[in-house]
Amino acid sequence: MKKMFKFKTFFLGLSLCISSGAFASGTIVGNGGDPIFAFMRATRDSMVDTVKLIVTQPAIAKEFCILKNLSTEQIEFCRKFFFEVAPQILRLSQGQGQIPFVLREEPLHVLGPDGKPMIVSARTELGPAGAIEIHRDSVKTMAPSQVLFLIVHEFEHKVLFEGRSVTDNEVMSPFASGRDLLDAVASAVVAVAKKKGMVGSQFGIRDIFQCIASSGATQFGAQLLSSRLFQSEDLMSYETSVGRNPTDGSIFFREDFETVIRLKFTIVEPNNCGEADPRRQTIVQVLRSQAGLGKNQSEQVLSEVRLDKNPMCPQADSSLSISYKDLKFSCNYFGSEGTTAL
């Protein structure tokens, strides 16, 4: 007699570095994009959410720029500057006209207070035109709050205050320099973001897969989220999976009260979709396992497919499929999003 299966889906959208709380999501980046772009976009979203909160919540606006190291006169000037430029920051951070980010491998230099070149983590030309350049090696190990401080400072160079752009080295009384003013405002934004949960302690990337399970004429679908696990400090090698970790999404058929037939796949990427590499692989399996996601549950491999591809890479087939008897699972890579996890 043919065994009947009931379809169930389960997914967890939490990043690996979240135990509780919230996160800020970034723009979808598809097909193996550099993770630093995802981090920068997620941080920009944190900046936008924080600026909106400051300008729309009177209680928060009243306390803005009250920092221990600022005098009363500096606090007032900090507030005056921010509330004049905040609408411009929001306009330049959203929509089709948003300022783009550009990653640079080579060191970035600007003129320091002494007129000599100094190395910086980011730079941009004054005014609303032009990208914000990011030195990749400088930001890849920064905390989200540090990256937030960095991009707020750079966006402050893109706006006009009293009809002109503010440079780092000019005197902006009561501040000794424009840099001191911009850093004070950036520090105040970060303080609000941290207090209100708009930015956390670690970055993460969630990979998104659209999956379908079918049995005969019956078909069900789900969008599953997986937290990417980086294997190296340069963020070029990583693993991502569905149905492997408790925080992964999962899609399954219930076989009986105690067991399920479920999909599991693991993608191993050695060089961020660079040149061909024998270590690149995707292992797709159909498993029989105990119901639930217990850490030490037993598993039986019913079907397995090994592929020498990463469906998340450009030009690669984005689909994965596997069958067991009359059950079929198929997934397509949809995209990835950066998070600033709490």
C-alpha positions in Angstrom: 0.0 0.0 0.0 1.3 3.4 -0.9 2.4 5.5 2.1 0.7 8.8 2.4 2.8 11.9 3.2 1.6 15.2 4.8 3.4 18.3 3.7 4.8 20.7 6.3 7.2 23.6 6.1 9.3 25.2 8.7 11.7 28.1 8.5 13.7 30.3 10.8 14.8 33.7 9.5 17.3 34.4 12.2 21.0 35.0 11.5 23.5 32.6 13.1 24.6 35.4 15.4 21.2 36.2 16.7 19.9 34.6 19.9 17.0 37.0 20.4 16.0 40.5 19.3 15.9 42.1 15.9 17.9 42.9 12.9 18.1 45.5 10.1 17.9 44.1 6.6 19.8 45.2 3.5 18.9 45.4 -0.2 18.8 42.1 -2.1 22.1 41.3 -3.8 21.9 38.4 -6.2 24.3 35.9 -7.6 27.4 35.9 -5.4 27.9 39.6 -4.9 30.7 40.7 -2.7 29.5 40.4 0.9 30.9 43.8 1.8 28.3 45.4 -0.6 25.6 43.5 1.4 27.1 44.9 4.7 27.3 48.4 3.3 23.7 48.3 2.1 22.4 46.9 5.3 24.2 49.6 7.2 22.8 52.3 4.9 19.3 50.9 5.8 20.2 51.2 9.5 21.3 54.8 8.9 18.0 55.6 7.1 15.9 54.1 9.8 17.8 55.9 12.5 17.7 59.3 10.8 14.0 58.9 10.2 13.5 58.0 13.9 15.4 61.1 15.1 13.6 63.6 12.9 10.1 62.1 13.6 10.3 61.4 17.4 10.3 64.6 19.4 11.7 62.9 22.5 14.6 61.5 20.6 15.2 64.7 18.7 15.3 66.6 22.0 18.2 64.5 23.3 20.1 64.3 20.0 23.8 65.4 20.0 24.0 65.5 23.8 27.3 63.8 24.1 29.7 64.0 27.1 32.6 65.4 25.2 30.7 68.3 23.7 30.1 71.8 25.1 26.7 73.4 25.2 27.6 75.5 22.2 28.9 72.5 20.3 25.7 70.5 21.1 23.5 73.3 19.7 25.6 73.6 16.5 25.6 69.8 16.1 21.8 69.8 16.3 21.5 72.7 13.9 23.7 71.0 11.3 22.0 67.6 11.6 18.4 68.9 11.3 19.3 71.0 8.3 21.0 68.2 6.4 18.9 65.2 7.5 16.3 65.5 4.7 19.2 65.6 2.2 20.8 62.5 3.7 17.5 60.6 3.4 17.0 61.8 -0.2 20.5 60.7 -1.2 20.2 57.3 0.6 17.0 56.0 -1.0 15.5 55.4 -4.4 17.0 55.4 -7.8 19.1 58.5 -7.1 20.8 57.0 -4.1 24.6 57.5 -3.8 26.3 54.2 -4.8 29.1 52.5 -2.9 32.3 51.5 -4.7 34.8 49.0 -3.2 38.5 49.6 -3.7 41.3 47.1 -3.1 44.0 49.8 -3.1 44.5 52.2 -0.1 42.5 55.4 -0.2 44.2 58.7 0.5 42.9 62.2 1.3 44.7 65.4 2.4 45.1 65.6 6.1 45.1 68.6 8.4 48.8 69.1 7.6 48.3 69.1 3.9 49.9 65.7 3.5 48.1 62.6 2.2 46.6 60.3 4.9 45.1 56.9 4.5 41.4 56.6 5.2 38.8 53.8 5.1 36.4 55.8 3.0 36.2 58.9 0.9 33.9 60.8 -1.5 33.9 64.0 -3.5 32.0 66.9 -2.0 28.4 67.4 -3.1 25.6 65.1 -4.2 27.4 63.7 -7.3 29.8 60.8 -7.2 30.1 57.5 -5.3 31.3 56.8 -1.8 34.5 54.8 -2.1 35.2 52.1 0.5 38.5 50.4 1.2 37.5 46.7 1.4 40.3 45.5 3.7 39.6 48.3 6.2 35.9 47.7 6.6 35.7 43.9 6.4 36.4 43.4 10.1 34.6 46.5 11.4 31.6 46.2 13.7 28.3 47.4 12.2 28.3 50.5 14.5 31.8 51.4 13.2 30.6 51.1 9.6 27.6 53.2 10.4 29.8 55.9 11.8 31.9 55.8 8.7 29.1 56.1 6.1 27.2 58.8 8.1 30.4 60.9 8.0 30.7 60.3 4.2 27.1 61.2 3.6 27.6 64.4 5.5 30.1 65.4 2.8 27.4 64.9 0.2 25.0 67.4 1.6 24.9 71.2 1.7 24.9 73.2 5.0 24.1 76.8 4.7 24.5 76.5 1.0 27.8 74.7 0.8 29.6 71.4 1.5 31.6 70.9 4.6 35.2 69.8 4.3 37.2 67.9 6.9 40.0 70.4 7.4 38.2 73.8 7.5 37.4 75.5 10.8 33.7 75.1 11.8 33.4 77.1 15.0 32.7 76.1 17.7 34.3 72.9 16.4 38.1 73.0 15.6 37.4 71.5 12.2 34.8 70.2 9.9 35.9 66.7 10.7 35.2 67.2 14.4 31.7 68.4 13.5 30.9 65.6 11.2 32.3 63.0 13.6 30.2 64.5 16.4 27.0 64.1 14.3 28.0 60.6 13.3 28.6 59.6 16.9 25.2 61.0 17.9 23.5 59.0 15.1 25.3 55.8 16.2 24.3 56.4 19.8 20.6 56.5 18.8 21.0 53.5 16.5 22.5 51.4 19.3 20.0 52.5 21.9 17.0 51.8 19.7 18.3 48.5 18.2 18.9 49.9 14.7 22.4 48.5 14.5 23.9 45.5 16.3 27.2 43.9 17.1 27.8 41.7 14.0 27.2 41.5 10.3 25.6 38.6 8.6 24.3 37.5 5.2 21.1 35.5 4.7 20.8 33.6 1.4 17.2 33.2 0.1 15.9 30.1 -1.8 12.5 29.5 -3.3 11.6 25.8 -2.9 8.8 23.6 -4.1 7.9 20.1 -2.8 5.6 17.9 -4.8 4.0 14.5 -4.5 2.0 13.5 -7.5 -0.4 16.3 -8.4 0.1 18.0 -5.0 2.6 20.8 -4.9 3.6 23.2 -2.1 6.2 26.0 -1.9 8.1 28.1 0.6 10.8 30.8 0.7 13.6 29.6 2.9 16.3 31.7 4.5 19.8 30.5 5.4 22.5 32.3 7.4 25.8 32.2 5.5 28.8 30.9 7.5 32.1 32.5 6.4 35.2 30.3 6.5 37.9 33.0 6.3 38.6 36.6 7.4 38.5 37.9 3.8 34.9 36.7 3.5 35.6 35.0 0.2 35.0 31.4 1.2 31.7 30.3 2.9 29.1 27.7 3.4 25.3 28.1 3.2 22.6 25.5 3.6 19.0 24.5 3.9 17.8 22.0 6.4 21.3 21.5 8.0 21.3 23.9 11.0 18.6 24.8 13.5 18.5 28.3 12.1 18.1 27.1 8.5 14.8 27.0 6.7 13.5 23.5 6.0 10.8 21.9 3.8 9.5 18.4 4.4 6.8 15.8 4.2 5.6 14.2 7.4 5.9 10.4 7.0 4.3 9.5 10.3 4.0 10.8 13.8 7.7 10.4 14.5 9.5 10.8 11.2 9.7 13.3 8.3 11.1 13.1 4.8 13.0 16.4 4.2 15.3 18.3 2.0 18.8 19.2 2.9 21.5 20.9 0.9 24.9 22.4 1.6 26.7 24.8 -0.7 30.5 25.1 -0.3 32.1 28.1 -2.0 35.9 28.5 -1.8 36.5 31.8 -3.5 33.3 33.9 -3.8 32.4 32.7 -7.2 35.9 33.3 -8.7 37.8 31.0 -11.0 36.9 27.3 -11.2 37.9 25.4 -8.0 37.5 21.7 -7.2 36.4 22.6 -3.7 33.3 24.2 -5.0 30.3 21.8 -4.6 26.7 21.5 -3.7 25.4 18.4 -1.9 21.7 17.8 -2.2 20.0 15.1 0.0 16.6 13.7 0.8 16.7 12.5 4.4 14.4 10.6 6.7 14.8 12.0 10.2 12.9 12.4 13.5 10.3 15.1 13.5 11.6 18.3 14.9 15.0 19.9 14.8 16.8 18.2 17.7 20.5 18.7 17.7 21.3 15.0 17.9 18.5 13.5 15.8 19.2 10.5 13.7 19.2 10.8 9.9 19.0 8.3 7.0 20.1 9.4 3.6 17.4 8.3 1.1 18.7 10.1 -2.0 21.8 12.2 -2.8 23.1 14.4 -5.6 26.6 16.0 -5.7 27.2 18.9 -8.0 30.4 20.8 -8.9 28.6 24.1 -8.9 27.3 26.9 -6.7 23.8 27.9 -7.8 24.5 31.4 -6.3 27.3 32.2 -8.7 26.8 34.3 -11.9 26.3 32.2 -15.0 25.6 29.1 -12.9 22.2 27.3 -13.1 20.4 28.6 -10.0 18.2 25.5 -9.6 18.6 22.5 -7.5 16.4 19.4 -7.6 16.2 15.9 -6.2 13.7 13.1 -6.0 12.8 10.1 -3.8 10.1 7.7 -5.0 7.2 10.0 -6.0 8.5 12.9 -3.9 10.4 15.8 -5.5 12.1 18.8 -4.1 13.3 21.7 -6.3 14.8 25.0 -5.2 16.1 28.1 -7.0 18.5 30.7 -5.5 16.6 34.0 -5.2 19.1 36.4 -3.7 21.0 37.4 -0.6 20.5 40.2 2.0 22.9 41.8 4.5 21.9 42.1 8.1 23.3 44.1 11.0 22.4 41.5 13.6 21.9 42.2 17.3 
